[in-house]
């Protein structure tokens, strides 16, 4: 493959490259130009303390340091799942948490990519998961033990987060040291063999320096899956962090995050032509004593905030991350030679073995300056910044022979006897340099205008050493923008209109290939009109929006050469978002949302796809969760999660000629909590009360059933 000519690299990328290879971070400049005098500005938010009411369902601000703007004034649909919702529902994974956010549906693992995979407003968002504002692209299943809250910003957000984000982004907010002491944790046991313990301790740490505070969160977890055989999850994590200068003009936080998992993975059941195979929900087609998914995540972050003056703040964040995984997973598939009408008891499935290992790494540095000033009668909230990222991935994939097949109706549990040989081995690197500018102009007491622009330069290289030698490279330049007008008829209400763009390069998942090497980034745009209101003295928030997202140059196989992708497709999703969160009264809380997203493939070189909905893009998604405090001792809660029919693959089934689809579902949960003592509560959660058999994660080749009926008993303490 011919190597593309290297263009002249922008100056800021050269600066970023020097930072990534060992140059001194820029925070040393701030050390010499600020003082440690206590901050007296009332608007300063102390790190580790979210601007929300403790123990409620209503959050009023997102934590992204680039745009720390009240949700009411943000011209974009934004959902925040606070820690209280996570605790009340007994949620232990990010996937569980995201079932609360409408517009999101879950995808199953695929090929060499396991871990969390989601779709937002009809568009794949596997690589649009962030941790404290920085990309968290590792293929692993995320635990909730260190979550302060989870934020979902819907629609393109490239001006804040860079590449991707066609449908939106998910930002996990970590627990950070705070001034007030914390001693909290939980012990859980469940009917699905769950054993779980968490701990959260925060203390002043004068031995580490002036104004030092330390916090540590830990988890140990083991569980099976109700209604499924063999599948099992074992994970252990800890997240220590230390902050210096809380409450002063100079604040520094050093944190480390580790999460290790040893799972028996579950790729569920196969399709039978265009529908899920009508088999027992417990059927496990893998090898209980042979399949595994081991992951090890290590993330170190240094964050520094310096108040250069009453109006100007310098933010810096440096992160080093490593994501390791090794796996041997079985995917059951019905052979394409099986005809429609074949007696199901005679069907034998092949066991497609997915095996290999990989280490992904990320080195990320972001610096920005936020300042407030005015020009005449216009107040500005202005941010300018620079980001440099180096990402690497070295996946090795194996192919297997001698793997025994099994019955579709009654899969056998036999030892794994396959023989693995090297299939592919790749070394991939991507270096990103970006500059961005954001400004919110307060034109009057009622009118605000937001404008943002970001320029990304992306250099990517891929070197394949097996089965053949192949070197590929790309260089992309992209400009992203956002504009939004906000009208506030009252201080507690806003009406907005916004426009934003994003881009998806060929190397978005560090998977450059001969098919897409010469394809420029896909471009997307969204138009959104909405309104947000804070009611009941701010305790209750309502929001609604109408949106239309277009990917105007989607990849599609070339007519001249189907092995090469060209940018001649067009995808669209349009619909409405509705959300209500907060306190209906002192005793009654609610967290609810609904999204109608009508997606369509408008143009494609594959004629059969035109007019179809996008894969894993349900027309309707919604959830309601509500709790009620009966008295000083008892609290009860209940909720429902709903997802309508989804398409699993746009390629018709060979035998039936029909598109693979999965029926929608409604799942009901409940909770009861008893306040045993001032600092101790006993909580019982009930999941899937009807024991409904439904499909949660979907893929073109396999389907992962949702968990059956189960219960979780938890003792929470908070001293």
C-alpha positions as CSV (number, residue, x, y, z in Angstrom):
1,X,0.0,0.0,0.0
2,X,1.4,3.4,-1.0
3,X,2.3,5.6,1.9
4,X,0.6,9.0,1.8
5,X,2.9,12.1,1.6
6,X,3.5,13.7,5.0
7,X,2.1,17.3,5.1
8,X,3.7,20.1,7.1
9,X,2.7,19.6,10.7
10,X,1.1,22.5,12.6
11,X,3.3,24.3,15.2
12,X,0.9,23.4,18.0
13,X,1.2,19.7,17.2
14,X,5.0,19.9,17.4
15,X,4.5,21.5,20.9
16,X,2.1,18.7,21.8
17,X,4.4,16.1,20.6
18,X,7.2,17.5,22.8
19,X,4.9,17.4,25.8
20,X,4.0,13.8,25.1
21,X,7.6,12.8,24.9
22,X,8.8,14.3,28.1
23,X,8.9,18.1,28.0
24,X,8.1,20.0,31.2
25,X,4.3,20.6,31.6
26,X,3.1,24.2,31.5
27,X,1.8,24.2,35.1
28,X,5.3,25.3,36.2
29,X,4.5,28.7,34.8
30,X,1.4,28.9,37.0
31,X,3.5,27.9,40.0
32,X,5.6,31.0,39.5
33,X,2.7,33.4,38.9
34,X,0.1,32.6,41.5
35,X,-0.1,32.7,45.2
36,X,-1.7,30.4,47.7
37,X,-3.9,33.0,49.3
38,X,-7.3,31.8,50.3
39,X,-10.1,32.3,47.7
40,X,-12.9,34.6,48.9
41,X,-14.9,34.7,45.7
42,X,-18.3,33.2,46.5
43,X,-18.7,31.7,43.0
44,X,-15.6,29.4,43.4
45,X,-16.6,25.8,43.5
46,X,-14.5,23.6,45.8
47,X,-13.1,20.6,44.1
48,X,-14.9,17.4,45.0
49,X,-18.1,19.2,45.9
50,X,-20.7,19.1,43.1
51,X,-23.2,22.0,42.8
52,X,-26.2,19.9,43.7
53,X,-28.3,19.0,46.6
54,X,-26.8,16.1,48.5
55,X,-28.9,13.0,48.4
56,X,-31.3,14.2,45.7
57,X,-31.9,13.4,42.0
58,X,-31.4,16.9,40.7
59,X,-28.0,18.0,39.4
60,X,-27.6,21.6,38.1
61,X,-24.1,21.6,36.6
62,X,-21.9,19.3,34.6
63,X,-18.3,18.8,35.6
64,X,-16.5,19.3,32.2
65,X,-13.8,21.8,33.2
66,X,-13.9,23.4,29.7
67,X,-17.6,24.3,29.9
68,X,-18.6,24.3,33.6
69,X,-21.9,25.9,32.8
70,X,-25.2,25.4,34.6
71,X,-27.4,22.9,32.7
72,X,-30.1,25.5,32.5
73,X,-27.9,27.7,30.4
74,X,-26.4,25.0,28.2
75,X,-27.9,24.9,24.7
76,X,-27.8,21.1,24.5
77,X,-29.7,18.1,25.8
78,X,-27.9,17.0,29.0
79,X,-28.7,14.1,31.3
80,X,-26.9,13.7,34.7
81,X,-27.4,10.5,36.7
82,X,-26.3,11.4,40.3
83,X,-24.8,9.1,42.8
84,X,-28.1,8.9,44.8
85,X,-29.9,7.3,41.8
86,X,-27.0,4.8,41.3
87,X,-27.1,3.9,45.0
88,X,-30.9,3.6,45.2
89,X,-31.0,1.3,42.2
90,X,-28.1,-0.8,43.4
91,X,-26.3,-0.3,40.0
92,X,-22.9,-1.8,39.8
93,X,-21.9,-1.2,36.1
94,X,-21.9,1.8,33.7
95,X,-24.3,-0.2,31.4
96,X,-26.8,-0.4,34.3
97,X,-26.6,3.3,34.9
98,X,-27.1,4.2,31.2
99,X,-30.3,2.3,31.1
100,X,-31.7,5.3,33.0
101,X,-30.9,7.7,30.1
102,X,-33.4,7.7,27.2
103,X,-32.0,7.7,23.7
104,X,-29.3,5.1,24.7
105,X,-29.4,1.4,23.8
106,X,-26.8,-1.3,24.5
107,X,-24.8,-3.2,22.0
108,X,-23.0,-6.5,22.5
109,X,-19.3,-7.1,22.3
110,X,-17.8,-7.8,18.9
111,X,-14.7,-9.4,17.5
112,X,-11.6,-8.1,19.4
113,X,-13.6,-5.3,21.1
114,X,-15.3,-6.3,24.3
115,X,-16.5,-4.0,27.1
116,X,-19.1,-1.2,27.2
117,X,-20.7,-0.5,23.8
118,X,-23.7,1.8,23.4
119,X,-25.7,3.7,20.8
120,X,-26.9,7.3,21.4
121,X,-29.7,8.7,19.3
122,X,-29.1,6.0,16.7
123,X,-25.3,6.4,16.3
124,X,-22.6,4.1,17.7
125,X,-20.8,5.6,20.7
126,X,-18.3,2.9,21.7
127,X,-15.4,5.4,21.5
128,X,-17.4,8.3,23.0
129,X,-16.9,7.4,26.7
130,X,-14.9,9.8,28.8
131,X,-13.5,9.9,32.3
132,X,-13.4,13.4,33.9
133,X,-13.4,15.0,30.5
134,X,-10.7,12.9,28.9
135,X,-11.2,10.0,26.5
136,X,-11.6,6.6,28.2
137,X,-11.3,4.3,25.1
138,X,-10.3,1.0,26.7
139,X,-12.3,-2.1,26.0
140,X,-13.5,-3.1,29.5
141,X,-16.7,-3.2,31.6
142,X,-16.8,-0.1,33.9
143,X,-17.8,-0.4,37.6
144,X,-19.7,2.3,39.5
145,X,-17.6,2.2,42.7
146,X,-15.8,5.5,42.0
147,X,-18.6,7.4,40.3
148,X,-19.7,10.8,41.6
149,X,-22.2,11.0,38.7
150,X,-22.5,10.1,35.1
151,X,-23.2,12.8,32.5
152,X,-24.6,12.2,29.0
153,X,-24.4,15.1,26.5
154,X,-26.6,14.3,23.5
155,X,-25.7,15.4,20.0
156,X,-22.3,16.3,18.5
157,X,-19.8,17.6,21.1
158,X,-16.6,17.7,19.2
159,X,-15.7,21.2,20.3
160,X,-15.3,19.9,23.8
161,X,-14.3,16.3,23.3
162,X,-12.7,16.0,19.9
163,X,-13.4,13.2,17.3
164,X,-16.6,11.2,17.4
165,X,-19.7,12.1,19.4
166,X,-22.2,12.0,16.5
167,X,-25.0,10.9,18.8
168,X,-23.4,12.3,22.0
169,X,-20.8,11.5,24.7
170,X,-20.8,9.8,28.2
171,X,-18.6,11.4,30.8
172,X,-17.9,9.5,34.0
173,X,-17.2,11.9,37.0
174,X,-14.8,10.4,39.6
175,X,-15.1,10.9,43.3
176,X,-12.4,13.4,44.4
177,X,-11.0,14.5,47.7
178,X,-13.1,17.0,49.6
179,X,-12.8,19.1,52.8
180,X,-15.5,17.3,54.7
181,X,-14.6,13.8,56.1
182,X,-16.3,10.7,54.6
183,X,-16.5,7.2,55.9
184,X,-18.9,5.2,53.8
185,X,-19.3,1.9,52.1
186,X,-21.6,-1.1,51.4
187,X,-21.9,-4.9,51.7
188,X,-24.1,-6.7,49.2
189,X,-25.3,-10.2,48.5
190,X,-27.8,-11.4,45.9
191,X,-29.7,-14.2,44.4
192,X,-27.5,-14.2,41.4
193,X,-24.5,-15.2,43.7
194,X,-23.5,-11.6,44.1
195,X,-21.0,-10.8,46.7
196,X,-19.9,-7.1,46.7
197,X,-18.1,-4.8,49.1
198,X,-17.3,-1.1,48.6
199,X,-15.4,1.5,50.7
200,X,-15.1,5.3,50.5
201,X,-12.9,7.1,53.0
202,X,-11.9,10.8,52.9
203,X,-9.8,12.6,55.4
204,X,-7.6,15.6,55.9
205,X,-3.9,14.6,55.5
206,X,-1.7,17.2,57.0
207,X,1.3,14.9,56.9
208,X,1.2,15.1,53.1
209,X,1.3,18.9,53.1
210,X,-0.7,22.1,53.8
211,X,-4.4,21.9,53.0
212,X,-3.9,18.2,51.9
213,X,-6.9,15.9,51.8
214,X,-6.8,12.2,50.8
215,X,-9.6,9.9,49.6
216,X,-9.7,6.2,48.6
217,X,-12.5,4.2,47.1
218,X,-12.3,0.4,46.8
219,X,-14.5,-2.4,45.4
220,X,-14.5,-6.2,45.4
221,X,-17.2,-7.9,43.3
222,X,-18.3,-11.3,42.3
223,X,-21.5,-12.2,40.5
224,X,-23.2,-14.5,38.1
225,X,-26.1,-13.5,35.8
226,X,-29.6,-14.5,36.7
227,X,-31.1,-16.7,34.1
228,X,-27.8,-17.5,32.4
229,X,-25.5,-20.5,32.9
230,X,-21.7,-20.2,33.4
231,X,-21.4,-16.4,32.9
232,X,-19.5,-14.8,35.8
233,X,-17.9,-11.6,36.7
234,X,-15.1,-11.1,39.2
235,X,-13.4,-7.7,39.6
236,X,-11.4,-5.7,42.1
237,X,-10.7,-2.0,42.0
238,X,-9.2,0.8,44.0
239,X,-8.9,4.6,43.4
240,X,-6.7,6.6,45.8
241,X,-6.4,10.4,45.3
242,X,-4.8,13.3,47.1
243,X,-5.6,17.0,46.8
244,X,-3.5,20.0,48.0
245,X,-4.9,23.5,48.4
246,X,-8.6,22.8,48.6
247,X,-10.2,26.2,49.3
248,X,-7.2,28.2,48.1
249,X,-6.2,29.7,44.8
250,X,-3.9,26.8,43.9
251,X,-5.5,23.3,43.8
252,X,-3.7,20.2,42.8
253,X,-5.0,16.6,42.7
254,X,-3.1,13.4,42.0
255,X,-5.2,10.3,41.5
256,X,-4.8,6.7,40.4
257,X,-7.5,4.3,39.2
258,X,-7.2,0.5,38.9
259,X,-9.8,-2.0,37.9
260,X,-8.9,-5.6,37.3
261,X,-11.5,-8.2,36.1
262,X,-11.5,-12.0,35.5
263,X,-14.7,-12.9,33.8
264,X,-16.3,-15.9,32.2
265,X,-17.8,-13.9,29.2
266,X,-21.3,-14.4,27.7
267,X,-22.0,-13.9,24.0
268,X,-25.5,-15.1,24.6
269,X,-27.6,-16.9,22.0
270,X,-27.4,-16.9,18.1
271,X,-29.9,-15.7,15.5
272,X,-32.0,-18.2,13.7
273,X,-32.4,-16.5,10.4
274,X,-33.9,-13.1,11.2
275,X,-34.9,-13.6,14.8
276,X,-33.3,-14.7,18.1
277,X,-33.2,-18.5,18.2
278,X,-36.2,-19.9,20.2
279,X,-34.1,-21.6,22.8
280,X,-34.0,-21.8,26.6
281,X,-32.7,-18.5,28.1
282,X,-30.2,-20.4,30.1
283,X,-28.4,-22.0,27.1
284,X,-24.7,-21.3,27.2
285,X,-22.8,-22.1,24.0
286,X,-19.3,-21.4,25.3
287,X,-16.8,-23.5,27.3
288,X,-17.2,-22.8,31.0
289,X,-13.7,-24.1,31.7
290,X,-12.1,-22.5,28.7
291,X,-13.6,-19.1,28.0
292,X,-12.2,-16.0,29.8
293,X,-12.0,-12.3,29.5
294,X,-9.3,-10.7,31.7
295,X,-8.8,-6.9,31.8
296,X,-6.5,-4.7,33.7
297,X,-7.0,-0.9,33.7
298,X,-4.5,1.6,35.2
299,X,-5.1,5.3,35.0
300,X,-2.9,8.0,36.6
301,X,-4.1,11.7,36.5
302,X,-2.6,14.9,37.6
303,X,-4.9,17.9,37.7
304,X,-4.1,21.5,38.5
305,X,-6.3,24.5,38.9
306,X,-4.8,28.0,39.5
307,X,-6.8,31.1,40.1
308,X,-4.6,33.7,38.4
309,X,-7.0,36.5,39.5
310,X,-10.6,36.9,40.6
311,X,-11.7,36.5,37.0
312,X,-9.1,34.2,35.4
313,X,-8.4,30.5,36.0
314,X,-5.8,28.2,34.5
315,X,-6.8,24.5,34.2
316,X,-4.4,21.7,33.4
317,X,-4.8,17.9,33.3
318,X,-2.2,15.2,32.5
319,X,-3.2,11.5,32.2
320,X,-1.3,8.3,31.6
321,X,-3.5,5.2,31.0
322,X,-3.0,1.6,30.2
323,X,-5.8,-0.9,29.2
324,X,-4.8,-4.6,29.0
325,X,-7.0,-7.4,28.0
326,X,-6.8,-11.1,27.0
327,X,-9.7,-13.2,25.9
328,X,-11.1,-16.4,24.6
329,X,-14.8,-16.1,23.8
330,X,-17.3,-18.3,22.0
331,X,-19.9,-16.9,19.6
332,X,-22.5,-19.4,18.5
333,X,-23.7,-19.1,14.9
334,X,-26.3,-21.0,12.9
335,X,-24.7,-21.9,9.5
336,X,-26.0,-20.0,6.6
337,X,-26.7,-23.3,4.9
338,X,-29.6,-24.0,7.3
339,X,-32.8,-23.4,5.4
340,X,-36.1,-21.8,6.7
341,X,-38.3,-24.6,8.1
342,X,-35.5,-26.9,9.2
343,X,-36.6,-28.7,12.4
344,X,-34.9,-26.9,15.2
345,X,-33.9,-30.1,17.0
346,X,-31.7,-31.0,14.0
347,X,-29.8,-27.8,13.9
348,X,-26.1,-27.7,14.9
349,X,-24.3,-24.4,15.6
350,X,-20.7,-23.6,15.0
351,X,-18.7,-22.2,17.8
352,X,-16.8,-19.2,16.4
353,X,-13.8,-18.7,18.7
354,X,-12.6,-15.1,19.4
355,X,-9.2,-15.1,21.0
356,X,-6.3,-12.7,21.5
357,X,-4.8,-10.0,23.6
358,X,-4.1,-6.3,23.4
359,X,-2.7,-3.4,25.3
360,X,-4.1,0.0,24.6
361,X,-2.4,3.1,26.0
362,X,-3.2,6.8,26.2
363,X,-1.1,9.9,27.1
364,X,-3.3,13.0,27.3
365,X,-2.5,16.6,28.2
366,X,-5.0,19.4,28.3
367,X,-4.5,23.1,29.2
368,X,-7.0,25.9,29.1
369,X,-7.5,29.4,30.4
370,X,-11.0,30.6,31.5
371,X,-11.5,34.3,32.0
372,X,-14.5,36.6,32.5
373,X,-14.6,40.1,31.1
374,X,-16.9,42.5,29.4
375,X,-16.9,44.5,26.3
376,X,-19.3,47.4,26.8
377,X,-22.6,45.9,28.1
378,X,-21.7,42.3,27.0
379,X,-20.3,39.9,29.6
380,X,-18.0,37.2,28.3
381,X,-17.2,33.8,29.8
382,X,-14.2,32.9,27.6
383,X,-12.1,29.7,27.4
384,X,-9.1,29.0,25.1
385,X,-7.2,25.8,25.3
386,X,-4.9,23.2,23.8
387,X,-5.0,19.4,23.9
388,X,-2.4,16.8,22.9
389,X,-3.1,13.0,22.9
390,X,-1.0,10.0,22.0
391,X,-2.9,6.7,21.7
392,X,-1.5,3.2,20.9
393,X,-3.0,-0.2,20.4
394,X,-1.3,-3.6,19.6
395,X,-4.1,-6.2,19.1
396,X,-3.1,-9.8,18.4
397,X,-5.9,-12.1,17.1
398,X,-5.8,-15.9,16.9
399,X,-7.8,-18.2,14.7
400,X,-8.9,-21.6,15.9
401,X,-9.4,-25.1,14.4
402,X,-10.7,-28.3,15.9
403,X,-13.4,-26.5,17.9
404,X,-16.4,-28.9,18.5
405,X,-19.8,-27.8,17.3
406,X,-22.9,-28.4,19.4
407,X,-26.7,-28.7,19.3
408,X,-28.7,-25.5,19.1
409,X,-31.4,-26.7,21.5
410,X,-29.1,-28.5,24.0
411,X,-25.5,-27.2,23.9
412,X,-22.9,-29.5,25.4
413,X,-20.5,-28.6,28.2
414,X,-17.3,-30.2,27.0
415,X,-13.7,-29.2,27.5
416,X,-12.2,-26.7,25.0
417,X,-10.1,-28.6,22.4
418,X,-9.4,-25.9,19.8
419,X,-6.0,-25.1,18.5
420,X,-5.1,-21.5,18.1
421,X,-2.7,-20.0,15.5
422,X,-1.7,-16.4,14.8
423,X,-4.2,-14.6,12.6
424,X,-3.4,-10.9,12.8
425,X,-0.9,-8.7,14.7
426,X,-1.1,-4.9,14.4
427,X,0.7,-2.0,16.0
428,X,-1.4,1.2,15.7
429,X,-0.7,4.8,16.9
430,X,-2.7,8.0,16.7
431,X,-1.4,11.4,17.7
432,X,-3.8,14.3,18.1
433,X,-3.2,18.0,18.5
434,X,-6.1,20.4,19.0
435,X,-6.8,24.0,19.8
436,X,-10.2,25.3,20.9
437,X,-11.9,28.5,21.8
438,X,-15.2,28.9,23.6
439,X,-17.2,32.0,24.5
440,X,-20.5,32.6,26.2
441,X,-21.8,36.1,25.7
442,X,-24.4,37.4,28.1
443,X,-26.1,40.0,25.8
444,X,-28.7,41.0,28.4
445,X,-30.4,39.5,31.4
446,X,-32.5,37.3,29.1
447,X,-30.3,36.6,26.1
448,X,-27.1,34.5,25.9
449,X,-25.1,33.4,22.9
450,X,-22.6,30.5,22.9
451,X,-19.9,30.0,20.2
452,X,-17.3,27.3,20.2
453,X,-14.7,26.3,17.6
454,X,-12.0,23.5,17.7
455,X,-9.3,22.5,15.2
456,X,-8.0,18.9,15.3
457,X,-4.9,17.6,13.6
458,X,-4.8,13.7,13.7
459,X,-1.9,11.7,12.5
460,X,-2.4,7.9,12.5
461,X,-0.2,4.9,11.6
462,X,-0.9,1.2,11.5
463,X,1.7,-1.5,10.9
464,X,0.5,-5.1,10.4
465,X,3.1,-7.9,10.7
466,X,0.7,-10.9,10.3
467,X,-0.6,-12.5,8.2
468,X,1.2,-10.2,5.8
469,X,3.2,-7.1,6.2
470,X,1.2,-3.9,5.6
471,X,1.9,-0.3,6.6
472,X,-0.8,2.4,6.5
473,X,-1.0,6.0,7.5
474,X,-3.4,9.0,7.4
475,X,-3.3,12.7,8.2
476,X,-6.6,14.5,8.9
477,X,-7.4,18.1,9.7
478,X,-10.9,18.9,11.0
479,X,-12.7,22.0,12.2
480,X,-15.6,21.6,14.6
481,X,-18.1,24.3,15.6
482,X,-21.0,24.9,17.9
483,X,-23.4,27.9,18.2
484,X,-26.3,28.3,20.5
485,X,-28.8,31.0,21.4
486,X,-30.4,31.0,24.8
487,X,-33.5,33.0,25.9
488,X,-34.4,33.1,29.6
489,X,-37.9,34.4,30.0
490,X,-37.4,33.9,33.8
491,X,-34.3,33.2,35.9
492,X,-35.5,29.6,36.2
493,X,-36.3,28.9,32.6
494,X,-34.6,28.9,29.2
495,X,-35.5,28.3,25.6
496,X,-32.6,27.6,23.2
497,X,-31.6,26.8,19.6
498,X,-28.3,25.3,18.7
499,X,-26.2,24.0,15.8
500,X,-23.1,21.7,16.2
501,X,-20.8,19.6,14.1
502,X,-18.5,16.6,14.7
503,X,-16.3,14.2,12.7
504,X,-15.5,10.5,12.7
505,X,-12.1,9.7,11.2
506,X,-11.2,6.3,9.7
507,X,-8.9,5.7,12.7
508,X,-11.5,6.6,15.3
509,X,-11.1,3.1,17.0
510,X,-7.4,2.9,16.1
511,X,-8.4,0.5,13.3
512,X,-7.0,1.9,10.1
513,X,-7.4,-0.5,7.2
514,X,-6.8,-0.7,3.5
515,X,-10.6,-0.3,3.0
516,X,-10.7,3.1,4.7
517,X,-7.2,4.5,4.6
518,X,-8.0,6.9,1.8
519,X,-11.4,8.0,3.2
520,X,-11.6,11.4,4.8
521,X,-13.5,11.8,8.1
522,X,-17.3,11.5,8.1
523,X,-19.0,14.8,9.0
524,X,-22.1,15.2,11.2
525,X,-24.2,18.1,12.2
526,X,-27.2,18.6,14.6
527,X,-29.9,21.2,14.8
528,X,-31.7,21.3,18.2
529,X,-34.4,23.4,19.7
530,X,-35.3,22.9,23.3
531,X,-36.4,24.3,26.7
532,X,-35.3,23.7,30.3
533,X,-37.0,24.7,33.5
534,X,-36.1,24.6,37.2
535,X,-39.3,24.4,39.3
536,X,-40.2,24.1,43.0
537,X,-37.4,26.4,44.1
538,X,-35.0,24.5,41.9
539,X,-35.8,21.0,43.3
540,X,-37.3,19.8,40.1
541,X,-35.9,20.1,36.5
542,X,-37.9,19.7,33.3
543,X,-36.4,19.6,29.8
544,X,-37.5,18.9,26.3
545,X,-35.9,19.2,22.9
546,X,-36.5,18.5,19.2
547,X,-33.4,17.4,17.2
548,X,-32.2,16.4,13.8
549,X,-28.8,14.8,13.4
550,X,-27.3,14.1,9.9
551,X,-24.1,12.3,9.0
552,X,-23.8,13.8,5.6
553,X,-21.0,11.7,4.1
554,X,-21.2,8.2,5.7
555,X,-18.9,5.5,4.6
556,X,-20.3,3.0,2.1
557,X,-18.7,0.4,-0.2
558,X,-17.6,1.8,-3.5
559,X,-19.6,0.8,-6.5
560,X,-16.4,0.4,-8.6
561,X,-14.6,-1.6,-5.8
562,X,-16.7,-2.9,-2.9
563,X,-13.6,-3.7,-0.9
564,X,-13.0,0.1,-0.5
565,X,-15.1,2.5,1.4
566,X,-16.1,5.9,0.0
567,X,-18.0,8.8,1.5
568,X,-21.2,8.6,-0.5
569,X,-23.8,7.6,2.2
570,X,-26.1,9.7,4.3
571,X,-27.6,8.8,7.7
572,X,-30.2,10.8,9.6
573,X,-31.9,10.7,13.0
574,X,-34.6,13.1,14.2
575,X,-36.9,13.1,17.1
576,X,-37.7,14.5,20.6
577,X,-36.2,14.2,24.1
578,X,-38.2,14.7,27.3
579,X,-36.8,14.5,30.9
580,X,-37.9,15.2,34.4
581,X,-35.6,14.9,37.4
582,X,-35.6,15.9,41.0
583,X,-37.9,16.2,44.0
584,X,-41.6,16.4,43.5
585,X,-41.9,17.0,47.3
586,X,-39.7,16.5,50.3
587,X,-40.6,12.8,50.3
588,X,-41.0,12.0,46.6
589,X,-38.2,11.8,44.0
590,X,-38.3,11.1,40.3
591,X,-35.8,10.4,37.5
592,X,-37.5,9.9,34.1
593,X,-36.9,10.4,30.4
594,X,-38.3,9.5,27.0
595,X,-36.7,9.7,23.5
596,X,-38.3,9.3,20.2
597,X,-35.5,8.9,17.6
598,X,-36.6,8.1,14.0
599,X,-33.4,7.1,12.2
600,X,-32.9,6.4,8.5
601,X,-30.3,5.4,6.0
602,X,-31.1,8.1,3.4
603,X,-28.3,7.2,0.9
604,X,-26.1,4.2,0.4
605,X,-24.3,2.3,-2.3
606,X,-25.9,-0.8,-0.9
607,X,-29.4,-0.4,-2.3
608,X,-31.0,-2.8,0.2
609,X,-30.0,-0.5,3.1
610,X,-31.7,2.7,1.8
611,X,-34.8,3.5,3.8
612,X,-33.8,1.2,6.7
613,X,-33.4,2.3,10.3
614,X,-29.9,2.4,11.7
615,X,-28.6,-0.7,13.5
616,X,-29.3,-0.8,17.3
617,X,-31.4,2.4,16.9
618,X,-34.8,1.9,18.6
619,X,-37.6,4.2,17.7
620,X,-38.6,4.6,21.4
621,X,-36.6,4.4,24.6
622,X,-37.6,5.5,28.1
623,X,-37.3,5.0,31.8
624,X,-39.0,6.0,35.0
625,X,-37.6,5.6,38.5
626,X,-39.2,7.1,41.5
627,X,-38.8,6.8,45.3
628,X,-41.1,7.8,48.2
629,X,-40.1,8.3,51.8
630,X,-42.9,6.8,53.8
631,X,-41.6,7.9,57.2
632,X,-38.4,8.4,59.0
633,X,-37.5,4.7,58.6
634,X,-38.9,3.4,55.4
635,X,-38.4,4.4,51.7
636,X,-39.7,2.5,48.7
637,X,-39.0,2.9,45.0
638,X,-40.0,1.4,41.7
639,X,-39.3,1.9,38.0
640,X,-39.5,0.6,34.5
641,X,-37.1,0.6,31.6
642,X,-38.4,0.4,28.0
643,X,-36.7,-0.1,24.6
644,X,-38.7,-0.7,21.4
645,X,-37.8,-3.0,18.5
646,X,-34.2,-2.8,17.1
647,X,-32.4,-3.9,14.0
648,X,-29.3,-5.9,14.6
649,X,-27.9,-6.0,11.1
650,X,-28.5,-4.1,7.9
651,X,-27.5,-7.2,5.9
652,X,-30.4,-9.5,5.1
653,X,-30.3,-13.1,6.4
654,X,-29.1,-15.4,3.6
655,X,-31.9,-18.0,4.0
656,X,-34.9,-15.8,4.7
657,X,-33.9,-12.6,2.9
658,X,-35.2,-10.7,5.9
659,X,-33.5,-8.1,8.2
660,X,-32.4,-9.4,11.6
661,X,-34.6,-7.7,14.3
662,X,-35.1,-7.9,18.1
663,X,-38.4,-7.3,19.8
664,X,-38.7,-4.4,22.3
665,X,-39.1,-4.9,26.0
666,X,-40.4,-3.4,29.3
667,X,-38.6,-4.4,32.5
668,X,-39.8,-3.5,36.0
669,X,-37.7,-3.0,39.1
670,X,-38.4,-2.1,42.8
671,X,-36.6,-1.2,46.0
672,X,-37.3,-1.0,49.7
673,X,-34.9,0.7,52.2
674,X,-35.0,0.7,56.0
675,X,-33.0,3.2,58.0
676,X,-31.7,0.8,60.7
677,X,-29.7,3.5,62.5
678,X,-28.6,7.1,61.9
679,X,-25.6,6.0,59.8
680,X,-26.8,2.5,58.6
681,X,-29.5,1.6,56.1
682,X,-30.6,-1.8,54.8
683,X,-31.7,-1.9,51.2
684,X,-33.4,-4.6,49.1
685,X,-33.5,-4.2,45.3
686,X,-35.7,-6.4,43.1
687,X,-34.8,-6.6,39.4
688,X,-36.9,-7.8,36.4
689,X,-39.9,-8.5,38.6
690,X,-41.8,-10.3,35.8
691,X,-38.8,-12.5,35.0
692,X,-39.1,-11.4,31.4
693,X,-36.9,-13.0,28.8
694,X,-35.6,-10.1,26.7
695,X,-32.6,-9.2,24.6
696,X,-30.4,-6.5,26.1
697,X,-27.2,-6.4,24.0
698,X,-27.4,-6.9,20.3
699,X,-24.9,-7.7,17.5
700,X,-25.2,-8.9,14.0
701,X,-24.0,-12.3,15.0
702,X,-25.1,-12.9,18.6
703,X,-27.6,-11.6,21.2
704,X,-27.1,-11.2,24.9
705,X,-30.2,-11.8,27.0
706,X,-30.9,-9.5,29.9
707,X,-30.7,-10.8,33.4
708,X,-33.7,-12.7,34.8
709,X,-35.5,-12.0,38.1
710,X,-33.1,-11.4,41.0
711,X,-32.7,-9.6,44.3
712,X,-29.9,-7.8,46.0
713,X,-29.6,-7.1,49.7
714,X,-27.3,-4.3,50.7
715,X,-26.2,-2.7,53.9
716,X,-25.1,0.9,53.4
717,X,-23.1,2.8,56.0
718,X,-22.1,6.5,56.1
719,X,-20.5,7.8,59.2
